[in-house]
């Protein structure tokens, strides 16, 4: 049976940081071969109803991840932490 990949959702309204986060995330997934699907949530009302007010943000497998996007390294750290937690 094939292992189901992660669902990673980028939450943001399309600002520069949101676009860089999505780009960095896709590059990291391609470089590492991580089994993950990326989706974007960019509707302001949907984001507000989710209770997310700090953007950009990541949701991994339905869970909002405590995360402050600064650069690609910050994305690599949060993904490494999540993958390590998943394997425990």
RAVEN-V596406 format. One record per residue. RES is the residue in three letters. SS is DSSP state (H for helix, E for strand, C for the rest). PHI is phi in degrees with one decimal (999 if undefined). OMEGA is omega in whole degrees, 0 to 359 (999 if undefined). Layout:
RES|SS|PHI|OMEGA, RES|SS|PHI|OMEGA
This chain:
UNK|C|999|182, UNK|C|-75.3|179, UNK|C|-68.6|179, UNK|C|-76.9|181, UNK|C|-77.9|178, UNK|E|-78.8|170, UNK|E|-106.4|179, UNK|E|-114.5|180, UNK|E|-110.1|176, UNK|E|-93.1|181, UNK|E|-104.5|180, UNK|C|178.9|186, UNK|C|-98.2|175, UNK|C|102.7|178, UNK|C|-68.1|181, UNK|H|-57.9|180, UNK|H|-64.5|179, UNK|H|-63.2|180, UNK|H|-67.1|179, UNK|H|-66.0|178, UNK|H|-59.6|181, UNK|H|-61.8|179, UNK|H|-63.2|179, UNK|H|-59.3|180, UNK|H|-60.3|180, UNK|H|-64.1|178, UNK|H|-64.1|181, UNK|H|-62.5|179, UNK|H|-61.3|180, UNK|H|-65.4|182, UNK|H|-70.2|184, UNK|H|-94.3|183, UNK|C|73.9|180, UNK|C|-60.1|179, UNK|C|-81.4|184, UNK|E|-148.1|174, UNK|E|-114.2|181, UNK|E|-108.3|174, UNK|E|-126.4|180, UNK|E|-119.7|172, UNK|E|-115.1|186, UNK|C|-128.3|178, UNK|C|-83.2|184, UNK|H|-56.8|180, UNK|H|-66.6|178, UNK|H|-59.1|180, UNK|H|-62.3|179, UNK|H|-64.1|179, UNK|H|-65.5|177, UNK|C|-78.4|181, UNK|C|79.1|179, UNK|C|-101.6|183, UNK|C|-123.3|176, UNK|C|-111.6|183, UNK|C|-120.1|354, UNK|C|-74.9|182, UNK|E|-141.0|177, UNK|E|-118.8|170, UNK|E|-120.3|180, UNK|E|-115.5|182, UNK|C|50.2|175, UNK|C|84.8|182, UNK|E|-115.7|176, UNK|E|-66.9|183, UNK|E|-95.4|175, UNK|C|-60.4|193, UNK|C|-161.0|174, UNK|C|-125.4|182, UNK|C|-72.5|175, UNK|C|-123.0|184, UNK|C|-167.8|181, UNK|H|-59.9|180, UNK|H|-61.3|179, UNK|H|-67.3|177, UNK|H|-70.9|179, UNK|H|-59.6|180, UNK|H|-62.2|183, UNK|H|-66.8|177, UNK|H|-67.8|179, UNK|H|-61.3|179, UNK|H|-63.1|182, UNK|H|-68.8|180, UNK|H|-65.2|179, UNK|H|-64.5|179, UNK|H|-65.6|182, UNK|H|-66.6|183, UNK|H|-83.0|181, UNK|C|-79.2|999
